[in-house]
Amino acid sequence: MMMGMGAGIFAAIAELEKEDANLQPELLTAERARELMTAYASAGKLVSFGIAALSRKLDDSSELARLTGSSVGRAKNVVTTGTVMASWKS
């Protein structure tokens, strides 16, 4: 496992993989499904933030598209978002 800055993301991915493997929506109540949907949506937002923040180091939408499996157009938007985020911290 990776050590240092960002190491926690690898542990979080491993845990999410386990959760996904054990996910059985048909056994959930609608209320529990809503709770889990909210949690998954929150995780997705956190992941999107990390991708946008890291995109500043790449500054290459083609590479970002390849690494994330997204379109170049979407990657360009993410790089732009990452650049804007950087300007907020200044």
Backbone hydrogen bonds, N-H to C=O, Kabsch-Sander energy under -0.5 kcal/mol:
donor,donor_aa,acceptor,acceptor_aa,energy
7,A,4,G,-2.2
9,I,6,G,-1.2
10,F,6,G,-0.6
10,F,7,A,-0.9
11,A,7,A,-1.1
12,A,8,G,-2.5
13,I,9,I,-2.4
14,A,10,F,-1.9
15,E,11,A,-2.1
16,L,12,A,-2.5
17,E,13,I,-2.7
18,K,14,A,-1.7
19,E,15,E,-2.5
20,D,16,L,-2.9
21,A,17,E,-2.1
22,N,18,K,-1.7
23,L,19,E,-0.7
23,L,20,D,-0.7
27,L,24,Q,-2.4
28,L,25,P,-1.8
33,A,29,T,-2.4
34,R,30,A,-2.1
35,E,31,E,-2.1
36,L,32,R,-2.6
37,M,33,A,-2.5
38,T,34,R,-2.4
39,A,35,E,-2.0
40,Y,36,L,-2.9
41,A,37,M,-2.5
42,S,38,T,-2.2
43,A,39,A,-2.4
44,G,40,Y,-2.4
45,K,41,A,-2.0
46,L,42,S,-2.1
47,V,43,A,-2.4
48,S,44,G,-2.4
49,F,45,K,-2.2
50,G,46,L,-2.1
51,I,47,V,-2.5
52,A,48,S,-2.4
53,A,49,F,-2.8
54,L,50,G,-2.6
55,S,51,I,-1.7
56,R,52,A,-0.6
56,R,53,A,-0.9
57,K,54,L,-1.4
58,L,54,L,-0.9
59,D,55,S,-3.2
64,L,60,D,-2.5
65,A,61,S,-2.5
66,R,62,S,-2.0
67,L,63,E,-2.7
68,T,64,L,-2.3
69,G,65,A,-1.5
70,S,65,A,-1.2
75,A,71,S,-2.3
76,K,72,V,-2.5
77,N,73,G,-1.7
78,V,74,R,-2.0
79,V,75,A,-2.6
80,T,76,K,-2.3
81,T,77,N,-2.3
82,G,78,V,-2.7
83,T,79,V,-2.2
84,V,80,T,-2.3
85,M,81,T,-2.7
86,A,82,G,-1.9
87,S,83,T,-1.6
88,W,84,V,-1.2
89,K,85,M,-1.1
90,S,86,A,-0.7
